Amino acid sequence: MFRKLAMATVLVMVFAGSALAAFPGRNFECIAPAGPGGGWDTTMRMVARVLTEKGIVGRAMPVINKPGGGGGVALAYINARKDPHTIAVYSPPLLLINLTGQTELSYKNVTPLAMLINDFGAFAVPKDSPYKNINDLFDAIREDPKSVKLGGTSSPGSMDHIQFLHAAKAAGVDVKGIPYIAFQGGEALAALLGSHIDVYTTGMAEVVGPLEAGDIRVLAITSPERIKEGPLAQVPTLKEQGVDAVFINWRGIFGIPNMPEEARNFMEDALKKMSETPEWAEICARNGWTQVFMGSSEFSAFLEKTNEEYKSLLETIGLYQQAKN
């Protein structure tokens, strides 16, 4: 009897070990919550590339774009998924679209796996723009708020919009009358180059290419210090221009809600290994990203604290709506 019980226990342990080792059991779906070319798309593609090329994850990791609703379309998709092979990249809009009442879903409806980088915002104008620095722009808005059309790829009240309002408010500008137009993916840059908008508020990575090509002028970035290398090293911070404001665009990877522990642990460990590779360091340097790895538990606590900070900012500028979740 004892021998049979012992044998059964061993079999259970072996089976449990096999189940834990079975993840990943198939290819992934890597969700970018916006169109090709934006910050989410770039980050997700670079993460998937390093994870697979370095052999950290031995399954294919195709990136699937699910734009719409400032990230809300992808959030609804992920929230409904049951397969832990679905992961996604998110940043501040994950919190902001809930706080502005655009969706009842929030960071509580996904599983934080790891924060990977801090990116920062950038404010760009066409190369022939009359605005030579950020204070020229803010002076024009003070004189006539509706004379400057602002565009970005996030929805109104979400990240691209908020980071500009945060900077303008710090400069003493009345931010309530500034027109903001939301675009999908690369449409915002095209609108800027076509003079349909005057200012493009976005992430730093999105301005590197057109800046190198000489198509745009970047008036300021929202980092606390100037970028030390690459094309963005020529761009002054807000602080350098007398505007006491910093806006951090953190980015991290998330899984489905209630992600199984073995899947969560596997992905957290894989992302940690990826973050320590020279390939990832090179990608971050190229895009002006600051490497800031934060594991699942610490990332969850960060999100809870940051959600309260965003809520306070939105209340200040009159864009907070009671979150439904």
Buried (B, 14 or more C-beta within 10 A) or exposed (E): EEEEEEEEEEEEEEEEEEEBEEBBEEEBBBBBBBBBBBBBBBBBBBBBBBBBEBEBBEEEBEBBBBBBBBBBBBBBBBBEBEEBBBBBBBBBBBBBBBBBBBBEBBBBBBBBBBBBBBBBBBBBBBEEBEBEBBBBBBEBBEEEBEEBBBBBBBBBBBBBBBBBBBBBBBBEBEBEEBEBBBBBBBBBBEBBBEEBBBBBBBBBBBBBEBBEEEBBBBBBBBBBEBBEEBBBEEBBBBBBBEBEBBBBBBBBBBBBBEBBEBBBBBBBBBBBBBBEBEEBEEBBBBBBBBBBBBBBEEBBEBBEEBBEEBBEBBEEBEBBEEBEE
